[in-house]
Amino acid sequence: MARWRALWLILGVAAFMTFQVGRLVMIQVAQKKSLTAYETSFQLKHIVLPASRGEIISANGNVLAMNVPRDQVVAAPHYITNPGQEARQLARYLPFSYHTLVQVLSNGSWYAMLDTSVTPHVAAQINKLQLTGISIIPVTGRLYPDGTLASQVVGMVGNSGKGLAGIEYQDNRILAGKAGHWTVRVDPQGQPLLPWQKAYVPPKAGNTVQLTIDSNIEAAAQKWLKWGVKRAKATNGTAIVMNIHTGAVLAMANWPNFNPNNYAQATPLEVNNYAVQDPFPPGSIFKPVTATAALTLGLVTPNTRFYTNGYKIVDGVRINDWNPYGWGWITLTKGLEVSSDQVFMDVALKVGATALYHFMNLFQFNHPSNVGLPGDSGDVQIPLSQVNPVDLATMGFGQGTAVTAMQMITADNAVANNGVLVQPHIVKAILSPSGSVIKKTPVTVESRPTTPVVAKEIQHMMTLEATSGTGVPAQVPGYIIAGKTGTSQKIINGKTSNNEFVASYLGYAPMPHPKFIMLVSINFNHPVGKLFYGDQVSAPVWSHIASYIFKYWKIKPYAGPDNGARSGPIP
């Protein structure tokens, strides 16, 4: 019996082992595909954790762009049985008509975005309605507390969370930060499995961009630029204020402008940053560049005399001065004071195309301003090899080339800065989320297009222009300024237009030790009325903004009743 029991035990164990081996073969061979598919259904799921976007602040600490809690309103039209009733209730809170909402809620789809960003208050009101198929999803939105203030500079963020214009676009990488992620194990139904957490990388908040813009100066520039454009019934305009010695842009105003909180309603003209994006013939504000070239080369002196009779024949072509009668014999200094086009035709022809282009390069016209904004355009020049005498003569008074306002103020700033051209910049510093300084924008000298002696001579000429010449309307009682008016005809389809103009005033103050330079340019497409010259239109705007800056910076009046009209050469 003991042997039989042992035999049966051995046979039982053998049968069990045979079954197990057969089972293993079945699993590993016959069921391999199905089991592999089942195994892969246990997946790793990556959950993106968005980073908090950094702020944009002004030089004096005002927050220009920030994050705020917002909500999205989404719908599942497939589950909505009474779209008309729900549309009527939603129309009270969303910026869409009843008919538009009915169309969306009736299409039978599984998903429809109704609004990408509503306030928590609006979201709460919609939640109270308890509508079928309507959901509220918390998100983070972008808020621009000062609305239109420096709107073309600040820009805006789109629904995707990326910058679309301005600093929001230019410095998107700095502001956006770095998204984190959460990696978890889930089953085919998406439920976490233990151990469920495989990796966790926290999001890194974006850094803060601090601009050189002073909110108060920007507000004053926008106020008076709007006044000037509307007063002259013009199309648009720009005003730039810059620190002479550092190149920091203190204001960059454009009119019309837009509110980035409602950017979808803005027109292309309102979003366009005219200061850096649109080259235009500078007109007579270019004359200091021409004069600087001639004086630096020793071809003329401030007292060199020129005969003016209201026009000049160049290569068989008559080119008129703005004054059809001329002034007879006048010096270079007087020519700048009264803004004689004929004088600067003669000066440009003396300098020659090669030398003038060389100086234009020294004044950085051969590349965009690199101020730090998107859409920064370069100038539009006739190739040097194609310049003829007529082109050269007109370039002398700023009509044969096109530059941006930012390029022009940068060039003339070199004269105000005693011959030193500094790189303009709109970003003051990059700050960490905690407020510590990561990087500061340094003051960078780009070139030295002339000597301090020549720069002082041009400063004196421009002071006379502002105190007793064409720039008198830019004066601020009690202060001495230096400046230059400009009125140019735009180039349309390669031809000089007779009804589209740009009126400008460029000046710096207080003399003889200026602290800021400002350019006001106003653009006309078919002007209405007779106000379209620089002294009529832009100089008064310049005066109002400068008056505010003097008071804001607590610079007390120091000039006599003539505002320096009888002052001698600047020491």
Secondary structure, DSSP 8 states (H G I E B T S, - for coil): -HHHHHHHHHHHHHHHHHHHHHHHHIIIIITHHHHHHHHHTSEEEEEEE------EE-TTS-EEEEEEEEEEEEE-GGG-S-HHHHHHHHTTTSSS-HHHHHHHHTS--S-EEEEEEE-HHHHHHHHHH--TTEEEEEEEEEE-TTTTTTHHHH-EE-TTSSEEEHHHHHTHHHHH-B-EEEEEEE-TTS-EEEEEEEEEE--B---EEEES--HHHHHHHHHHHHHHHHHTT-SEEEEEEEETTT-BEEEEEEES---GGGGGG--HHHH--HHHH--B--GGGGHHHHHHHHHHTTS--TT-EEEESSEEEETTEEEE-SSTT--EEEEHHHHHHTT-HHHHHHHHHHH-HHHHHHHHHHTTTTS---SS-TT----B---GGG--HHHHHHHHTT-S-BB-HHHHHHHHHHHHTTT-EE--BSEEEEE-TTS-EEEE----EEE--S-HHHHHHHHHHHHHHHHHSTTGGG--TT---EEEEEEEEEEETTEEEEEEEEEEEEEEESTTS--EEEEEEEEEES-SSS--SHHHHHHHHHHHHHHHHHHHTT----S-TTTTTT--S--
